[in-house]
């Protein structure tokens, strides 16, 4: 799993600061292996990584369509 993610990450580029989101972010083995093969330490977002995509979509929708 980590190697599949690694090859995808290489295709789009990896910054020195990165966060792992989604359900796989809760898999400590995958996270540890990715940190090793990408030679970086993922940022701790301070919240459940599974909701980050939904949070980003909500922020995008509020900016695009307005609202409070």
TORFIFI-13849 format. One record per residue (C-alpha): residue number from 1; residue in one letter; x, y, z. Coordinates in steps of 0.1 Angstrom, whole numbers, plus 5000, padded with zeros to 4 digits. Layout:
BEGIN
+------+-------+------+------+------+
| voba | lumdo |   xx |   yy |   zz |
+------+-------+------+------+------+
|  NUM |     A |    X |    Y |    Z |
...
+------+-------+------+------+------+
***
This chain:
BEGIN
+------+-------+------+------+------+
| voba | lumdo |   xx |   yy |   zz |
+------+-------+------+------+------+
|    1 |     X | 5000 | 5000 | 5000 |
|    2 |     X | 5027 | 5025 | 5010 |
|    3 |     X | 5046 | 5018 | 4977 |
|    4 |     X | 5015 | 5024 | 4956 |
|    5 |     X | 5010 | 5058 | 4974 |
|    6 |     X | 5047 | 5065 | 4970 |
|    7 |     X | 5045 | 5061 | 4932 |
|    8 |     X | 5014 | 5083 | 4930 |
|    9 |     X | 5030 | 5110 | 4952 |
|   10 |     X | 5061 | 5110 | 4930 |
|   11 |     X | 5040 | 5116 | 4899 |
|   12 |     X | 5024 | 5148 | 4914 |
|   13 |     X | 5054 | 5159 | 4935 |
|   14 |     X | 5060 | 5159 | 4972 |
|   15 |     X | 5066 | 5190 | 4992 |
|   16 |     X | 5088 | 5190 | 5023 |
|   17 |     X | 5057 | 5197 | 5044 |
|   18 |     X | 5029 | 5173 | 5038 |
|   19 |     X | 4999 | 5158 | 5056 |
|   20 |     X | 4984 | 5124 | 5052 |
|   21 |     X | 4946 | 5125 | 5050 |
|   22 |     X | 4917 | 5100 | 5046 |
|   23 |     X | 4913 | 5066 | 5062 |
|   24 |     X | 4948 | 5054 | 5054 |
|   25 |     X | 4962 | 5082 | 5076 |
|   26 |     X | 4950 | 5061 | 5106 |
|   27 |     X | 4971 | 5031 | 5095 |
|   28 |     X | 5003 | 5036 | 5115 |
|   29 |     X | 5022 | 5011 | 5095 |
|   30 |     X | 5014 | 5027 | 5061 |
|   31 |     X | 5022 | 5062 | 5076 |
|   32 |     X | 5055 | 5050 | 5090 |
|   33 |     X | 5066 | 5033 | 5058 |
|   34 |     X | 5056 | 5064 | 5037 |
|   35 |     X | 5076 | 5086 | 5060 |
|   36 |     X | 5106 | 5063 | 5055 |
|   37 |     X | 5104 | 5060 | 5017 |
|   38 |     X | 5095 | 5097 | 5012 |
|   39 |     X | 5121 | 5108 | 5037 |
|   40 |     X | 5097 | 5132 | 5055 |
|   41 |     X | 5076 | 5135 | 5086 |
|   42 |     X | 5038 | 5141 | 5080 |
|   43 |     X | 5023 | 5171 | 5098 |
|   44 |     X | 4998 | 5164 | 5126 |
|   45 |     X | 4966 | 5182 | 5116 |
|   46 |     X | 4952 | 5180 | 5151 |
|   47 |     X | 4919 | 5165 | 5140 |
|   48 |     X | 4905 | 5133 | 5125 |
|   49 |     X | 4923 | 5128 | 5091 |
|   50 |     X | 4891 | 5112 | 5077 |
|   51 |     X | 4872 | 5144 | 5077 |
|   52 |     X | 4898 | 5167 | 5060 |
|   53 |     X | 4884 | 5161 | 5025 |
|   54 |     X | 4849 | 5169 | 5036 |
|   55 |     X | 4862 | 5200 | 5055 |
|   56 |     X | 4880 | 5212 | 5024 |
|   57 |     X | 4849 | 5207 | 5003 |
|   58 |     X | 4828 | 5227 | 5028 |
|   59 |     X | 4853 | 5256 | 5028 |
|   60 |     X | 4854 | 5256 | 4990 |
|   61 |     X | 4816 | 5256 | 4988 |
|   62 |     X | 4813 | 5285 | 5013 |
|   63 |     X | 4839 | 5305 | 4994 |
|   64 |     X | 4823 | 5298 | 4960 |
|   65 |     X | 4786 | 5301 | 4969 |
|   66 |     X | 4788 | 5325 | 4999 |
|   67 |     X | 4770 | 5321 | 5032 |
|   68 |     X | 4779 | 5323 | 5068 |
+------+-------+------+------+------+
***
